Amino acid sequence: MFFTVSGCCPKATDYLSQRLDMSEKAKIEVMDDGPLIVSDLRSLEGAGEDAVKKKIALCRCGASENKPFCDGSHRGAGFKSSLSLGESSAPGKEGDAVIRPLEAGPYEVCGDVELCVEDDLGLSSDDPYYLCRCGASENKPFCDGSHKKIGFTGK
């Protein structure tokens, strides 16, 4: 099954269609100045069963009107963030791949999920990690607590 991101930026949509692979392990890829591209996710808490597709784009600028999904608002919001793509930065985790958009906070990533970045970021294979979705973190793609300072609501 393939998911086209309706209303998202053309760059992310093109990227999704070019990167379709049949891997069973969930992966998160960080788009420069754009969304998180998530593939093979089994559960996105709070988004409903129909929301989990082969590939989805999750907002990380905080401006989407369709949170947790990207609607292309990062372009108008002037969102800037880049991180080189690469292979997974952490060994695979046991258990189901789950992303939880925390209310008024970051994405909590648990289970068998790879974060694909160029550098080894030293992620633990046992603990969840937290990815920014408000757009204000100084440590993108990770959360640094800035959502509290800017009053991010997640809605």
ABEGO torsion letter per residue (X at the ends): XBBBBBGBBAAAAAAAAAABBABABBBBBBBBGBBBBBBGBABBBGAEAAABBABBBBBAAGABAAOABBAGAAAAAGBBBBBBBBBBABBBBBEBBBBBBBBGBBBBBBEBBBBBBABBAGBBAABBBBBBAAGABAAOABBAGAAAAAGBAGX
